[in-house]
Each structure stands twice: as structure tokens, then as C-alpha cells.
Amino acid sequence: MKFVQLLGKNLFADIIALDFDSRVVFSLSAAIVVLSAIAAAVFGIKSFVILIVVPLIYFILKYENFLIYMLLGTSQFIGFYLSSLYTVYVYFIVLMIMFLWIAKKIILNEKTVAYSKFLVAFFMVFFAFGVLSSLQEGLKINEIAVIIRFSIFIPFVFILYDMINPRHSFNFILAASIPILWTCVLVLFRFLTAGGLFGLLELYRIKIAGIFTNGNTLGGIIILLLPFWLAESFGRRNKLTRYISIILSIMMTATLILINSRAALVGFGAVAVIFAIRMKKVKYLIAIAGTAIIILLTAPAISTVISVGLRLERADSGRIEVWKNTIDILKDNYILGIGLGNFRQEYNVYFKTAWERSFMSGVLFHAHNQLLSKTAELGVIGFMLTIILYYYPIRKGREILSKLSIGENKEIVFGILCGIIAMYVRSLFEARGILEAGAIYPDILFWMFFILLLKSAKLENNTLPIAS
């Protein structure tokens, strides 16, 4: 065993030390091309698919975080264009990241692992009570599926905590913004080619979401990323990255308005207030809001168009009814809750009207409120965990901002914190995107931001090496 470990350690060290210059790449490429040609002659033209092995191996070995960037930047393209492969693709990359992390620790005999006491305590309590709650009436298929997903999701969060360095914040968030950028292009193009007011209004009502399946999900991702790019636009000294930040900020803001996710707009509105206060521009924000209100009150035609576009005739889209019924669930299950992933099944007996059943039956996976959802699933402990989750990063964010001097590093931390706050405000109306049912995407984006904030707060000096 020691011989194998020593051999592996030396090989791993040689691989890490290897300088991947053009000669190495060309040599590997030539070998793979020859092998592909032979395989194609024997097995068929599809064998040429192994050509992608060359750049993939190259980038994985040269860049430690390449697979994380790949997960963030490509998974939604696979989900949209090759939907049948999406789940396999996502979990394959996640398990590869976990496997390579474990292999590196064992082969290089690395005994130190970065971890957060808060995350360890939070997820231990969360998972223990989740399993306990699910065992109340025996494990159902959907509960087993959720527990399995969390059994991968939670270790993955811990591994990311060990791998992620705050100085790579720009790279991580840029990778996560790639599918959003393409979606922005698709959404903006659809609106530009809609043709006429009614066409625009119809697009606005149906909430198109580009390569995403749901406008509310897309809105949540945008408000998580957008504050970072806004902060980068103000704080970056490098002209190229500043221009990139400005372009992304404009495109994401326009798309956020067009996709008509009201929960996301409320979350971003809270961030706009925070930015205005920090930049001492509150009077301009008040002037803009006041002008908008005056226009709505004095121009009935505009008010009607906006009301139709926002679907105000449907009022809260049934959210108030869902919240009332969820409170009834809490009254009956306030100690241990109904179990992780059980909301849709348990909620069915709480429909009050035929309209609710016809409108929401079979599609209601959560209470459209993070606090209510987790309290319904885990009882009192779910309520406490959610409150702690809301409070802890805000306290840490304020702590690190007070340590940092004025500069682009402080702006980056401010942007990350604002993205988290925007998600918290949105979570008053939506439950997906933070900790819904153990799904990797989009929840892992929130936890990536969470990790960046916690690891930044651990640094003791006032110069934070975040810039890429």
C-alpha cells in the first residue's frame, strides 16, 4: 500500500509540476488523433468523440478549478439542448470533482482540510433532523431520493469550501454567468422581434426564460450574480474587466426586467436600496420611484398595460392561499414536520377550493417561502435553521467589510453579500435556489457565494487577495 501511495504521490507531483506547453499538447493531440482514426476504422465514426479527451485532460490537470468552472458554465446548456443527459452530466462532474479531491488528499497525504464550523454544525443538524422527520411514517420513494441527493450535495459543499479560494471569485462568478449571458441574448432577441405592443405584452406575461425552464429560477440566479457585476463596475481598476462587468450588468438588468419574475424584482429592489444608501444616492432612488408612481397614477393606459403585464389580475398567483394552507400543515406537524421532499404529497389534503386544486395540484413542490417550506419539512428545527442561515452570513459580511479598506476587494465582498441578501428577500416568495431538495443547480450557486463570504471573513489582514 505504501509503495502504491508513494508511486501515486510521485506521479501526481510530476503531473502538477508538468509545464503544459504547446509541445506537450501537440504530442498528446497527435497520439489521440491517431488512436481515434484507428478506432473509427474499427468501430465507426462515432469513435472520434474521444478527441475531446485531449483538451479535457489538459485543462483538468493544468487548472485546479476547471471542473467547477465547467459545471457552472455548461450544465444549463446540456439541460436545454440535451435534456435527457442533464442529470447524468451534472452528477458525473460533481462526483469527478469529489473523486479527484479525495485522490489528491490520499496520494499527496494532505492532512489539512479547510472547513467551517458553522457549515459542519448546520448541515449535521439539518441532515439528522431531515432523516428523523422522514422516518416518522416510513421512508417513501421521494424521501429516499431527496436523502440521496443531500448525501451528495452536502459533502460537495464541504469539498468546495476546501477548494475555493476567494481570490478566484471573479473566475467562479464569470463561469456561472456564461449561461446567463446566452439567455440574456435569447431573451432580448425574442423581445426585439416580438412585433407590436401585444406581442411584447404576451412575451412579458408568459415569462420567457431562454435556456432555463422557469423565469422565476432564472430571476433568482440573476439577482445573485448581478450585484457582484454592479460592484465590479464601480470598483474595478482594470479597464477590460470593468467593461465586461458593465456589459454584464446592463444585459442582466434588462433581462431581469423582461422576464417578469416579481419575486426576483423585489429581491433586486432591496439591493438597489442598499447600493443607493452606500453610494449616498438615496435622493435619486426616491426621485425615480416617485416619478414612476406619479406616472402610474396619472396615466391609466400605462397603468393598465403594466397591470396586465405583471398579471395583477391574478393578484398573488395563489401564494396567499398556499401560505395559509402551509400554516395549517405546521399546526399539525410543528414538532418534526412532514419530512424532506414531502411537501407536494402532504399538501394535497389541504386544498380548500376546487380552483386551488385545479391551479396548483401536482406542481406545488414548496410553499413559495423558504421559511415556511423548511418549517413544514423539519418542524421547529427547520424554522430555527432558516433564521440562523439568514442571520449568519449578513453578520460575517458586515464583519469583513469593516476590516477591509476602500478598494476593489471591498467592492467584491460587498457585491457577494448583496447577492446573498437579494436571495434572502426573494426567498420570501420563492423557495428554490437556497436549499430546496438537494438539487445541485441552482442551489450550489448560492452556497458558492456563501463559501466565498465565509472564507473571506477568515482572512485576518486588511488586504484581501480576491482579484483574479
C-alpha positions in Angstrom: 0.0 0.0 0.0 2.8 2.4 0.9 4.5 1.6 -2.4 1.3 2.4 -4.3 0.8 5.6 -2.4 4.5 6.6 -3.0 4.2 5.8 -6.7 0.9 7.7 -6.9 2.3 10.7 -4.9 5.4 11.0 -7.2 3.2 10.7 -10.3 0.7 13.2 -9.0 3.5 15.6 -8.1 5.1 15.2 -11.6 1.7 15.9 -13.2 1.2 19.0 -11.2 4.8 20.2 -11.9 4.5 19.5 -15.6 4.5 22.6 -17.7 1.8 22.1 -20.3 3.4 24.0 -23.2 2.5 23.6 -26.8 4.8 20.7 -27.4 3.0 18.6 -24.7 -0.4 19.5 -26.1 0.6 18.7 -29.7 2.2 15.4 -28.6 -0.9 14.3 -26.7 -3.2 15.5 -29.5 -1.3 13.6 -32.2 -1.5 10.4 -30.2 -5.2 10.8 -29.6 -5.9 11.7 -33.2 -4.1 8.5 -34.4 -5.9 6.3 -31.9 -9.2 8.0 -32.9 -8.6 7.2 -36.6 -7.8 3.6 -35.8 -10.9 3.3 -33.5 -13.0 5.0 -36.2 -11.8 2.5 -38.8 -12.6 -0.4 -36.5 -15.7 0.7 -34.5 -17.2 3.5 -36.6 -17.1 7.3 -37.0 -18.6 7.9 -33.5 -15.3 6.8 -32.0 -13.9 10.3 -32.9 -15.7 11.5 -29.7 -12.6 10.6 -27.8 -10.9 13.6 -29.4 -12.5 15.7 -26.6 -10.3 13.8 -24.1 -7.2 15.8 -25.0 -8.4 19.3 -24.1 -10.4 18.0 -21.2 -7.5 16.2 -19.6 -5.2 19.2 -20.4 -7.5 21.7 -18.6 -8.3 19.4 -15.7 -4.6 18.9 -15.0 -3.5 22.5 -15.6 -6.3 24.3 -13.8 -7.4 23.0 -10.4 -10.8 24.5 -10.6 -11.5 23.7 -14.2 -14.3 21.1 -13.4 -16.0 23.6 -11.2 -16.0 26.2 -13.9 -17.2 23.5 -16.3 -20.1 22.6 -14.0 -21.1 26.3 -13.6 -20.7 27.3 -17.2 -22.1 24.3 -19.2 -24.7 22.4 -17.2 -27.6 24.6 -18.3 -26.6 24.2 -21.9 -26.8 20.5 -21.5 -30.1 20.8 -19.7 -31.6 22.8 -22.6 -30.1 21.2 -25.7 -29.6 17.6 -24.4 -32.1 17.4 -21.6 -32.0 13.6 -21.3 -28.4 13.8 -20.3 -28.6 16.7 -17.9 -28.9 14.8 -14.6 -26.2 12.3 -15.6 -23.9 15.1 -16.8 -24.2 17.2 -13.6 -23.7 14.3 -11.2 -20.8 12.9 -13.3 -18.9 16.2 -13.0 -19.8 16.6 -9.3 -18.6 13.0 -8.5 -15.5 13.6 -10.6 -14.7 16.7 -8.5 -15.2 14.8 -5.3 -13.2 11.8 -6.5 -10.2 13.9 -7.6 -10.3 15.9 -4.4 -10.2 12.6 -2.3 -7.5 11.2 -4.6 -5.3 14.3 -4.2 -5.7 14.2 -0.4 -4.8 10.5 -0.2 -2.0 10.4 -2.8 -0.3 13.6 -1.6 -1.0 12.7 2.1 -2.6 16.1 2.7 -3.8 16.0 6.3 -5.3 19.5 6.5 -8.7 20.3 5.2 -10.3 23.8 5.3 -13.7 23.7 6.9 -16.3 26.0 8.5 -17.5 25.1 12.0 -20.8 26.8 11.1 -21.3 24.7 8.0 -20.4 21.5 9.8 -22.9 22.2 12.6 -25.6 23.5 10.3 -25.6 20.5 7.9 -25.2 17.9 10.7 -28.3 19.2 12.4 -30.2 19.7 9.1 -29.4 16.2 7.8 -30.0 14.4 11.1 -33.4 16.1 11.6 -34.3 15.6 7.9 -33.8 11.9 8.2 -35.5 11.7 11.5 -38.5 13.6 10.2 -38.7 11.4 7.1 -38.7 8.2 9.3 -41.9 9.2 11.1 -44.1 7.2 8.8 -41.5 5.1 7.0 -39.3 6.2 4.1 -41.2 6.9 0.8 -39.5 6.8 -2.6 -39.4 10.6 -2.9 -37.9 10.9 0.6 -35.2 8.4 -0.3 -34.4 10.3 -3.5 -34.1 13.6 -1.5 -31.9 12.0 1.2 -29.6 10.5 -1.6 -29.3 13.9 -3.3 -28.4 15.6 0.0 -25.9 12.8 0.7 -24.0 14.1 -2.4 -24.9 17.8 -2.1 -23.7 18.3 1.5 -20.2 16.6 1.1 -19.9 18.6 -2.2 -20.4 21.8 -0.3 -17.7 20.9 2.2 -15.3 19.9 -0.7 -16.0 23.2 -2.4 -15.2 25.0 0.9 -11.8 23.4 0.9 -11.1 24.0 -2.8 -12.4 27.5 -3.3 -10.1 30.5 -2.8 -11.7 34.0 -2.5 -9.1 35.4 -4.9 -10.8 33.4 -7.7 -14.1 35.0 -7.1 -14.1 36.8 -10.4 -13.4 33.5 -12.3 -16.1 31.5 -10.5 -18.8 34.1 -11.0 -17.8 34.7 -14.6 -18.2 31.0 -15.3 -21.6 31.0 -13.6 -22.6 34.0 -15.8 -21.9 32.3 -19.1 -25.3 30.5 -19.4 -27.0 33.7 -18.1 -25.3 35.8 -20.8 -26.5 33.5 -23.5 -30.0 33.5 -22.0 -29.9 37.3 -22.0 -29.1 37.3 -25.7 -32.0 34.9 -26.4 -34.5 36.9 -24.3 -33.5 40.3 -25.7 -33.7 38.9 -29.3 -37.2 37.5 -28.7 -38.4 40.8 -27.4 -36.8 42.8 -30.3 -38.5 40.5 -32.8 -41.9 40.3 -31.0 -43.6 42.8 -33.2 -46.1 45.2 -31.8 -47.3 46.0 -28.3 -49.5 42.9 -27.9 -46.6 40.7 -28.9 -44.4 42.3 -26.3 -47.1 42.1 -23.7 -47.7 38.4 -24.4 -43.9 37.6 -24.0 -43.9 39.6 -20.8 -46.8 37.6 -19.4 -45.5 34.2 -20.3 -42.2 34.9 -18.7 -39.8 33.5 -21.3 -36.5 32.2 -19.8 -34.1 31.4 -22.6 -32.3 28.2 -21.9 -33.9 28.0 -18.4 -37.2 26.1 -17.8 -38.6 28.7 -15.4 -38.5 32.5 -15.3 -38.5 32.6 -11.5 -35.5 30.3 -11.3 -33.6 32.4 -13.8 -34.6 35.6 -11.9 -33.1 34.1 -8.7 -29.8 33.4 -10.4 -29.6 36.8 -12.0 -30.2 38.7 -8.7 -27.5 36.5 -7.1 -24.9 37.4 -9.8 -26.0 40.9 -10.8 -24.9 42.7 -7.5 -21.4 41.3 -8.0 -21.1 42.7 -11.5 -22.6 46.1 -10.4 -20.0 46.2 -7.6 -17.2 45.3 -10.1 -18.4 48.0 -12.5 -17.7 50.6 -9.7 -14.7 49.0 -8.1 -12.5 47.5 -10.8 -9.4 49.3 -11.8 -8.6 47.1 -14.8 -10.4 48.5 -17.8 -11.1 45.2 -19.6 -12.7 43.6 -16.6 -14.6 46.8 -15.8 -16.1 46.9 -19.3 -17.0 43.2 -19.0 -18.7 44.0 -15.7 -20.6 46.9 -17.2 -21.8 44.9 -20.2 -23.0 42.0 -18.0 -24.7 44.4 -15.5 -26.7 46.1 -18.3 -27.7 42.8 -20.0 -28.7 41.1 -16.7 -30.7 44.2 -15.6 -32.6 44.4 -18.9 -33.3 40.6 -18.8 -34.4 40.7 -15.2 -37.0 43.4 -16.1 -38.2 41.5 -19.1 -38.6 38.0 -17.6 -41.1 39.4 -15.2 -40.2 37.4 -12.1 -41.8 39.5 -9.4 -40.0 37.8 -6.5 -36.7 38.4 -8.1 -37.6 42.1 -8.8 -38.4 42.5 -5.1 -35.1 41.0 -4.2 -33.2 43.2 -6.6 -35.2 46.2 -5.3 -33.8 45.6 -1.8 -30.3 45.5 -3.3 -30.9 48.8 -5.2 -31.8 50.4 -1.9 -28.6 49.1 -0.3 -26.5 50.3 -3.2 -28.2 53.7 -3.0 -27.6 54.1 0.7 -23.9 53.0 0.4 -23.3 55.4 -2.5 -25.3 58.2 -0.8 -27.7 58.4 -3.8 -30.9 57.8 -1.9 -32.4 61.0 -3.2 -32.0 59.8 -6.8 -33.7 56.5 -5.9 -36.6 58.3 -4.3 -36.9 60.6 -7.3 -37.1 57.7 -9.7 -39.6 55.8 -7.5 -41.7 58.9 -7.1 -41.7 59.6 -10.8 -42.8 56.1 -11.5 -45.7 56.3 -9.0 -46.8 59.6 -10.4 -46.8 58.2 -14.0 -48.8 55.2 -12.9 -51.4 57.3 -11.0 -51.8 59.9 -13.8 -51.6 57.7 -16.9 -54.4 55.0 -16.8 -53.3 53.4 -20.1 -49.7 52.8 -18.8 -51.0 51.6 -15.5 -53.3 49.1 -17.3 -50.6 47.8 -19.5 -48.2 47.3 -16.5 -51.0 45.6 -14.5 -51.8 43.2 -17.4 -48.1 42.5 -17.9 -47.5 41.8 -14.2 -50.6 39.6 -14.1 -52.0 41.7 -11.3 -55.5 40.4 -12.1 -54.3 37.1 -10.7 -53.1 39.1 -7.6 -50.6 36.9 -5.7 -50.9 33.9 -8.1 -52.2 31.8 -5.2 -49.3 32.4 -2.9 -51.5 33.7 0.0 -53.7 30.6 -0.2 -50.5 28.4 -0.3 -49.1 30.2 2.8 -52.4 29.8 4.7 -52.6 26.1 3.9 -48.9 25.7 4.8 -49.7 27.2 8.2 -52.3 24.5 8.6 -49.7 21.9 7.9 -47.5 23.5 10.5 -50.2 23.3 13.1 -50.5 19.5 12.5 -46.7 18.8 12.2 -45.0 21.5 14.2 -42.5 19.3 16.1 -40.8 17.2 13.4 -42.5 18.4 10.2 -43.6 16.3 7.3 -40.2 15.2 6.1 -37.8 16.4 3.4 -39.2 16.4 -0.1 -42.8 15.6 1.1 -44.4 18.9 0.5 -46.3 18.1 -2.7 -47.7 14.9 -1.4 -48.7 16.2 2.1 -50.1 19.4 0.7 -52.8 17.7 -1.4 -55.1 17.2 1.5 -55.0 20.9 2.5 -56.6 22.3 -0.7 -59.5 24.5 0.3 -61.2 25.1 -3.1 -61.6 23.5 -6.5 -59.8 26.4 -8.0 -56.7 25.8 -5.9 -56.7 22.1 -6.8 -57.0 22.7 -10.5 -54.4 25.5 -10.5 -51.8 24.0 -8.2 -52.3 20.3 -7.8 -49.3 18.2 -8.7 -47.0 21.2 -9.3 -46.6 22.6 -5.8 -43.1 21.5 -4.7 -42.7 24.1 -2.0 -44.6 26.8 -0.1 -43.2 29.7 -2.2 -41.5 30.8 1.0 -38.2 29.4 2.3 -39.0 29.8 6.0 -42.5 28.2 5.6 -41.1 25.4 3.4 -38.3 24.4 5.8 -40.5 24.7 8.8 -43.1 22.5 7.2 -40.5 19.9 6.3 -38.5 19.9 9.6 -40.8 21.5 12.1 -39.4 23.8 14.8 -35.8 22.9 14.0 -36.4 23.9 10.3 -37.6 27.3 11.5 -34.5 27.8 13.7 -32.1 26.7 11.0 -33.6 29.0 8.4 -33.4 32.0 10.8 -29.7 31.2 11.5 -29.0 30.8 7.8 -30.4 34.3 7.2 -28.5 35.9 10.0 -25.0 34.4 10.0 -23.7 35.5 6.6 -25.0 39.0 7.0 -23.1 39.3 10.3 -20.0 37.9 8.6 -20.3 40.2 5.7 -20.6 43.3 7.9 -17.6 42.0 9.8 -15.3 41.7 6.8 -16.5 45.0 5.3 -15.5 46.7 8.5 -12.0 45.2 8.2 -11.3 46.0 4.5 -10.0 49.3 3.4 -11.7 51.1 0.4 -10.9 49.4 -2.9 -11.9 46.8 -5.4 -11.6 44.0 -2.8 -14.2 45.7 -0.6 -16.5 46.2 -3.6 -16.3 42.5 -4.5 -17.2 41.4 -1.0 -20.0 43.9 -0.9 -21.3 42.5 -4.2 -21.2 39.0 -3.0 -23.0 39.9 0.2 -25.7 41.9 -1.7 -26.3 38.8 -3.9 -27.0 36.7 -0.8 -29.3 39.4 0.6 -31.2 39.6 -2.7 -31.7 35.8 -2.5 -33.0 36.1 1.1 -35.5 38.8 0.1 -36.6 36.7 -2.9 -37.0 33.6 -0.6 -40.0 35.3 1.0 -41.8 34.5 -2.2 -39.8 31.6 -3.7 -38.1 28.6 -2.0 -35.9 27.3 -4.8 -32.3 28.4 -5.1 -31.1 28.0 -1.5 -31.7 24.6 -0.1 -34.8 23.1 -1.7 -34.4 19.3 -2.2 -30.7 18.6 -2.6 -30.5 19.5 -6.3 -27.1 20.7 -7.3 -28.2 23.5 -9.6 -29.1 26.3 -9.0 -28.7 25.8 -5.2 -24.9 25.3 -5.4 -24.6 28.9 -6.7 -25.9 30.3 -3.5 -23.6 28.1 -1.5 -20.6 29.1 -3.6 -21.4 32.7 -2.7 -21.8 31.7 0.9 -18.4 29.9 0.9 -16.7 32.9 -0.7 -18.1 35.1 2.0 -17.1 32.8 4.9 -13.6 32.2 3.7 -13.1 35.9 3.1 -14.1 36.6 6.6 -11.4 34.2 7.9 -8.6 36.3 6.5 -7.1 38.4 9.2 -5.3 41.1 7.2 -6.8 44.1 5.5 -5.6 43.3 2.0 -7.9 40.6 0.6 -6.4 38.8 -2.4 -9.6 38.4 -4.3 -8.9 40.0 -7.6 -8.2 37.4 -10.4 
